[in-house]
Amino acid sequence: MIKVKYIEFSGTEHQVEAKPGTSLMETARMNNVPGILADCGGACACATCHVMVEPKWLDQLPTISDEEEAMLEFGLEERAEESRLSCQIPVTAALNGIVLRLPESQT
């Protein structure tokens, strides 16, 4: 299994196992990680699964789409360089050990 670490805005860490083929958003929801609201269920239509990816992992992610970029611009939290929507990141073996920080607005 692939290990994923979610860090809440408060600093609380959640190390979980992810199944290849799911998204990082689905992984968070299956493991009851607080702060991933996913109001749209993964349709890239809300930005409530916003995460900040630790910079060393950014090169391992798929290219951000125009749709995802637009959602991040209109989200509650200010967009950072490492901001992504976790619903748009599929779990792959290359992401084993990835670290994601959650914004304050999703607490």
ABEGO torsion letter per residue (X at the ends): XBBBBBBBAAGBBBBBBBBBGBBAAAAAAAAGBBGBAGAAGGAGAAGAABBBBBAAAAAABBBBBAAAAAAAAABABBBBAABBBAAABBBBAAABGBBBBBBAAAX
